[in-house]
Amino acid sequence: MRHDKQPSYEYIENCYGPENEQMQLSRKFADQLGLGGISVSQTEAHLMGFLVSLIKPKKVVEIGTLTGLSCQYFLQSLQQDGMVYTLEKSTEHIELSSQALKPWIDRGQAVIMAGDAREELPKLSAHGPFDAIFIDGNKAAYKDYWMWAKSNIRSGGMILIDNVFLAGAVWGDTSKQKFSDKQINTVKDMTSDVFADANLTASFVPTEEGLIVAVRK
Ligand SMILES: C[S@@+](CC[C@H](N)C(=O)[O-])C[C@H]1O[C@@H](n2cnc3c(N)ncnc32)[C@H](O)[C@@H]1O
């Protein structure tokens, strides 16, 4: 999520400099939808792109395209001949992200998979295992995404999960944003599973939204 007023993020983003034209197009589209606030911030996107680049990815999956902003950071971190499969169910978001991601779609490096991610993910398994998987879709489905991700990540591959604090709702602070009991219980249940899994090494990155980074042993 973008944090317009957090001074540390402002400082970091000044150091990084402006995002490129195509990224700004994704942000413009998200703003047009009134959803600029749910695109990943430059600070977090840069961190995720950097972490994923360390494992030299060729095949990345993203759940939740919106307008293609975070997808572009994963595209930047790809090795030659790599590709990103990004899943999105909203036709409006698919239309706008298709424009923002056009250069990579034309080169065969980005594929937008239309539909409910829970139905599309099993179809993707045949292309796996994957080097990196980013979970940023429907919060009430996080446990299902997680179960799919841990079965389809390669050894040494990385799973990133955004919004795991649910704006504080996971520790009982519901003053900032309302989430359903189902969303809260699902995210908490998934988080317990992440840290109990002996096949993974995982850590929170305590961004304001809460990011989990897990690496398959
Ligand atoms: C937080 S936004 C993703 C932001 C994006 N990753 C970024 O930072 O640029 C979540 C997206 O997931 C999509 N979404 C929600 N439920 C979904 C589902 N069941 N299947 C696929 N996409 C879904 C929403 O339409 C929305 O575009």
PDBQT file of the ligand as one rigid body, heavy atoms in Angstrom, charges set to zero:
ROOT
HETATM    1  C1  LIG A 301      -4.150  -5.242  -3.434  1.00  0.00    +0.000 C 
HETATM    2  S1  LIG A 301      -4.652  -5.396  -5.092  1.00  0.00    +0.000 S 
HETATM    3  C2  LIG A 301      -3.176  -5.918  -5.897  1.00  0.00    +0.000 C 
HETATM    4  C3  LIG A 301      -2.165  -4.812  -5.997  1.00  0.00    +0.000 C 
HETATM    5  C4  LIG A 301      -1.022  -5.116  -6.932  1.00  0.00    +0.000 C 
HETATM    6  N1  LIG A 301      -0.338  -6.345  -6.548  1.00  0.00    +0.000 N 
HETATM    7  C5  LIG A 301      -0.033  -3.989  -6.913  1.00  0.00    +0.000 C 
HETATM    8  O1  LIG A 301       0.550  -3.743  -5.850  1.00  0.00    +0.000 OA
HETATM    9  O2  LIG A 301       0.176  -3.340  -7.953  1.00  0.00    +0.000 OA
HETATM   10  C6  LIG A 301      -5.575  -6.879  -5.087  1.00  0.00    +0.000 C 
HETATM   11  C7  LIG A 301      -6.076  -7.314  -6.454  1.00  0.00    +0.000 C 
HETATM   12  O3  LIG A 301      -6.548  -8.659  -6.332  1.00  0.00    +0.000 OA
HETATM   13  C8  LIG A 301      -7.691  -8.807  -7.136  1.00  0.00    +0.000 C 
HETATM   14  N2  LIG A 301      -8.478  -9.926  -6.625  1.00  0.00    +0.000 N 
HETATM   15  C9  LIG A 301      -9.317  -9.952  -5.557  1.00  0.00    +0.000 A 
HETATM   16  N3  LIG A 301      -9.865 -11.158  -5.410  1.00  0.00    +0.000 NA
HETATM   17  C10 LIG A 301      -9.358 -11.928  -6.394  1.00  0.00    +0.000 A 
HETATM   18  C11 LIG A 301      -9.560 -13.286  -6.774  1.00  0.00    +0.000 A 
HETATM   19  N4  LIG A 301     -10.402 -14.044  -6.101  1.00  0.00    +0.000 N 
HETATM   20  N5  LIG A 301      -8.886 -13.756  -7.837  1.00  0.00    +0.000 NA
HETATM   21  C12 LIG A 301      -8.029 -12.949  -8.531  1.00  0.00    +0.000 A 
HETATM   22  N6  LIG A 301      -7.812 -11.657  -8.220  1.00  0.00    +0.000 NA
HETATM   23  C13 LIG A 301      -8.467 -11.156  -7.170  1.00  0.00    +0.000 A 
HETATM   24  C14 LIG A 301      -8.413  -7.466  -7.002  1.00  0.00    +0.000 C 
HETATM   25  O4  LIG A 301      -9.317  -7.262  -8.081  1.00  0.00    +0.000 OA
HETATM   26  C15 LIG A 301      -7.246  -6.491  -6.996  1.00  0.00    +0.000 C 
HETATM   27  O5  LIG A 301      -6.960  -6.034  -8.282  1.00  0.00    +0.000 OA
ENDROOT
TORSDOF 0
